[in-house]
Amino acid sequence: MAGPAAHAGGVRWDWAHALRQALAFALLGGALFLLFHMTSANLQSRGIHSGFDFLWKPSPTPVSDSPLHFEAGVDSYARAFVAGALNSLKLTGVAIVLATLIGVVVGLGRLSANALARVVCAGYVEAMRNVPVLLHVVFWYSLVLQLPALSDAAPWGGVLASNRGIYLPALAFDGGWPALERPAVDGLEVRGGVFMSPEFFALLAGIALYTAAFVAEIVRASVGAVERGQWEATSALGLSRSTTLLHVIAPQALRVGLPPLSSEYMGIFKNSTLAVAVGYQDFMAISNTMLTDTGQAVEVMAIVMAFYAVVSLAVSSAMHAFEHRNRRWGMR
Amino acid sequence: MRFVATQRIAPAPPPRDAAGWRARLRLRLFRSAGSSIVTIALALAGALLAWRLFTWGVRDALFANHGPEACRAPGVGACWAVVGEKLRLILFGIYPYAQQWRAGCAVLLVVAMLALSTLRRLWHWPLLLAWASVLALYGVLMWGGVFGLSYVPDDQWGGLPVTLILATLGLAAGFPLAIGLALLRHSPRRGIGKAFAVAYIELTRSVPLLAVLFFASVMIPLFLPQGWDVSKLLRVLLAFAGFIAAYLAEVVRGGLQSIPKGQLEAAAALGLSRTVTTLRIVLPQALSAVIPAIVNVFIAFFKATSIVVVVGIFDLMTAANRAAADAVWQGFGTEIYLFVAAVYFAFCSAMSWYSARLQRTLPARGAP
């Protein structure tokens, strides 16, 4: 903490400052060297060969439920990492959409003129956000596993729910015309529809319902941050409540709400690692398997940290740029 | 036309449809057609849900423990007997059964201390001293090995005491680090210290807690000289403290930024040194400005302690998983998870209620 007396960037050569910097450099460098030395000595004594060349060797562990085709024993570790990353991003993307939809409805519900809607939405937020997200996920997982077996599952509104997974109706293009394709049980298989494994469903439901409570609070706060005069002006102009909300309030609220919203989305991305707890093969779970397979702890951990840090830092720097642009325009 | 009142005119009553409970009800629930539809739909759905929950959780539920077979009989709803059966396992994990009164006392101590800490007139140095002695007492109770208490290694601890100690000790250990990082990052001078603080805070906040916990349990043994070992609980606690510190540092930095520049100038004019200015003028104001935000970080990390499941620490969440996986009482996971959710909910909602109240009642600081 430098006081106001300090010459920040002054021309005078500050010996005390230079000395402190040198000391800090020596301390940090020494600590890093010690860590490096210890780790390499430990790895050597365990007979672990370090380096990233293991990435191109075939991986014996299968990866399921991935958009990328993966064959165990043939495809490389690198491909397994990519498959895991795609699974993480798939889960994150769907959860963001779902959490935003629910969150916006609940957040606007808390601002509704209808007292019952306000109470119900407030109750939702309180009940969801005061329980750990992992508990949400595990709870949904235990519920899905209690569903009937596929042969006994009765379709309900086109949705087939069984303990082997959830099948949703899908939009199919039959000869150019879009049609709703309902999943149907055919012997031991299910034809048509979109499949969600129990693990994916539990993670999606748990993370989306939990984060929706926080999104709702952001929606409420950012709509509340728009001046009251804006509502009064539009009602004086004779605009309806929904037109006002969509064309006057939302654009202004979005500017206030987008930065906290983006950090909630990053929270979803980071919480997708909870996949480890229910056995969905996301990036973290696959890395964990790789680690026990190969014993390359340092390399695998470096890859894991780099993956999450790069994605998060990219999003947060984009957000900073967005805020900076808004400030330049003289907006909040 | 002129009118002069000769006596005081009593105020007219409000129009019939603007006062009274009926009018208020109409205004709040049936103002328009859309509002009426929402009200009716929500009321119906709520009533249906409440009825289903009541029949499942109360009317058809089994409370008395007649074994798992009684619960599996057709027509039986919730099996709350499983919660009673597994209560000790859920709350105290695999702590030796005969010694669980010690774990219970430790929980009561920490909870009582948390409750005392909410009283603002106790916010003085003695409170820190009291916390230190309570944590020491916690160690004595849980580890034992003295005063005739048998020794219990920390890999046998479990349940609520572990959750509580991870959250409180993680925050307490992370706090000094957080203040240091925040001061470094806030300092106007560029240098290695500031660069380190920025890198540490940004990198830590950009990776998931779960990855950090894995990192700690895999990498810390590699960092240490051979023959040294750190117990799994301590490893996780270290990771937790380091992780919380990055989030707390940003909160503290917010407080530092709220201090008006005039305070520093006044201190410099009085000839106070930079250390005295920081310790006696800047930090007390900065920290008290962000107390509600600190409580919110504590709530977030109280919930996040559940993630230690994945590295095999026996906390409340792991205990719930273990109880739900019992072969004899299989299939009653829902009841167990609902019970554990209620425990977390009780702690977190009490704390968030307190944080909201603090935000309302704490005197606003800053320039007048």
HADDOCK unambig.tbl for C-alpha pairs under 7 A between the chains (distance, minus, plus):
assign (segid A and resid 1 and name CA) (segid B and resid 183 and name CA) 5.77 0.50 0.50
assign (segid A and resid 1 and name CA) (segid B and resid 184 and name CA) 6.59 0.50 0.50
assign (segid A and resid 1 and name CA) (segid B and resid 187 and name CA) 4.70 0.50 0.50
assign (segid A and resid 1 and name CA) (segid B and resid 278 and name CA) 6.99 0.50 0.50
assign (segid A and resid 2 and name CA) (segid B and resid 187 and name CA) 5.79 0.50 0.50
assign (segid A and resid 2 and name CA) (segid B and resid 188 and name CA) 6.47 0.50 0.50
assign (segid A and resid 2 and name CA) (segid B and resid 274 and name CA) 6.66 0.50 0.50
assign (segid A and resid 3 and name CA) (segid B and resid 264 and name CA) 6.64 0.50 0.50
assign (segid A and resid 3 and name CA) (segid B and resid 274 and name CA) 5.68 0.50 0.50
assign (segid A and resid 4 and name CA) (segid B and resid 264 and name CA) 6.67 0.50 0.50
assign (segid A and resid 4 and name CA) (segid B and resid 265 and name CA) 6.49 0.50 0.50
assign (segid A and resid 8 and name CA) (segid B and resid 189 and name CA) 5.95 0.50 0.50
assign (segid A and resid 21 and name CA) (segid B and resid 191 and name CA) 6.55 0.50 0.50
assign (segid A and resid 21 and name CA) (segid B and resid 192 and name CA) 6.28 0.50 0.50
assign (segid A and resid 24 and name CA) (segid B and resid 192 and name CA) 6.58 0.50 0.50
assign (segid A and resid 24 and name CA) (segid B and resid 193 and name CA) 6.75 0.50 0.50
assign (segid A and resid 25 and name CA) (segid B and resid 192 and name CA) 6.60 0.50 0.50
assign (segid A and resid 35 and name CA) (segid B and resid 223 and name CA) 5.64 0.50 0.50
assign (segid A and resid 38 and name CA) (segid B and resid 222 and name CA) 6.98 0.50 0.50
assign (segid A and resid 38 and name CA) (segid B and resid 223 and name CA) 5.44 0.50 0.50
assign (segid A and resid 38 and name CA) (segid B and resid 224 and name CA) 6.36 0.50 0.50
assign (segid A and resid 38 and name CA) (segid B and resid 225 and name CA) 6.12 0.50 0.50
assign (segid A and resid 39 and name CA) (segid B and resid 222 and name CA) 5.16 0.50 0.50
assign (segid A and resid 39 and name CA) (segid B and resid 223 and name CA) 5.13 0.50 0.50
assign (segid A and resid 42 and name CA) (segid B and resid 222 and name CA) 5.85 0.50 0.50
assign (segid A and resid 113 and name CA) (segid B and resid 28 and name CA) 6.48 0.50 0.50
assign (segid A and resid 114 and name CA) (segid B and resid 28 and name CA) 5.30 0.50 0.50
assign (segid A and resid 114 and name CA) (segid B and resid 29 and name CA) 5.15 0.50 0.50
assign (segid A and resid 114 and name CA) (segid B and resid 35 and name CA) 6.18 0.50 0.50
assign (segid A and resid 115 and name CA) (segid B and resid 28 and name CA) 5.37 0.50 0.50
assign (segid A and resid 115 and name CA) (segid B and resid 29 and name CA) 6.00 0.50 0.50
assign (segid A and resid 116 and name CA) (segid B and resid 29 and name CA) 6.82 0.50 0.50
assign (segid A and resid 116 and name CA) (segid B and resid 39 and name CA) 6.30 0.50 0.50
assign (segid A and resid 130 and name CA) (segid B and resid 344 and name CA) 6.92 0.50 0.50
assign (segid A and resid 130 and name CA) (segid B and resid 345 and name CA) 5.04 0.50 0.50
assign (segid A and resid 130 and name CA) (segid B and resid 348 and name CA) 5.29 0.50 0.50
assign (segid A and resid 130 and name CA) (segid B and resid 349 and name CA) 5.90 0.50 0.50
assign (segid A and resid 131 and name CA) (segid B and resid 303 and name CA) 6.81 0.50 0.50
assign (segid A and resid 131 and name CA) (segid B and resid 341 and name CA) 5.87 0.50 0.50
assign (segid A and resid 131 and name CA) (segid B and resid 344 and name CA) 5.73 0.50 0.50
assign (segid A and resid 131 and name CA) (segid B and resid 345 and name CA) 5.49 0.50 0.50
assign (segid A and resid 132 and name CA) (segid B and resid 303 and name CA) 4.69 0.50 0.50
assign (segid A and resid 132 and name CA) (segid B and resid 304 and name CA) 6.58 0.50 0.50
assign (segid A and resid 132 and name CA) (segid B and resid 306 and name CA) 6.92 0.50 0.50
assign (segid A and resid 134 and name CA) (segid B and resid 306 and name CA) 6.78 0.50 0.50
assign (segid A and resid 134 and name CA) (segid B and resid 307 and name CA) 6.85 0.50 0.50
assign (segid A and resid 139 and name CA) (segid B and resid 334 and name CA) 6.59 0.50 0.50
assign (segid A and resid 139 and name CA) (segid B and resid 337 and name CA) 6.20 0.50 0.50
assign (segid A and resid 142 and name CA) (segid B and resid 333 and name CA) 6.29 0.50 0.50
assign (segid A and resid 142 and name CA) (segid B and resid 334 and name CA) 6.70 0.50 0.50
assign (segid A and resid 143 and name CA) (segid B and resid 334 and name CA) 6.90 0.50 0.50
assign (segid A and resid 270 and name CA) (segid B and resid 207 and name CA) 6.85 0.50 0.50
assign (segid A and resid 270 and name CA) (segid B and resid 208 and name CA) 4.78 0.50 0.50
assign (segid A and resid 271 and name CA) (segid B and resid 208 and name CA) 6.97 0.50 0.50
assign (segid A and resid 273 and name CA) (segid B and resid 210 and name CA) 6.71 0.50 0.50
assign (segid A and resid 277 and name CA) (segid B and resid 310 and name CA) 6.16 0.50 0.50
assign (segid A and resid 301 and name CA) (segid B and resid 215 and name CA) 6.60 0.50 0.50
assign (segid A and resid 305 and name CA) (segid B and resid 207 and name CA) 6.37 0.50 0.50
assign (segid A and resid 308 and name CA) (segid B and resid 206 and name CA) 6.63 0.50 0.50
assign (segid A and resid 308 and name CA) (segid B and resid 207 and name CA) 5.34 0.50 0.50
assign (segid A and resid 309 and name CA) (segid B and resid 203 and name CA) 6.38 0.50 0.50
assign (segid A and resid 309 and name CA) (segid B and resid 206 and name CA) 4.98 0.50 0.50
assign (segid A and resid 309 and name CA) (segid B and resid 207 and name CA) 5.46 0.50 0.50
assign (segid A and resid 312 and name CA) (segid B and resid 206 and name CA) 5.29 0.50 0.50
assign (segid A and resid 313 and name CA) (segid B and resid 206 and name CA) 6.41 0.50 0.50
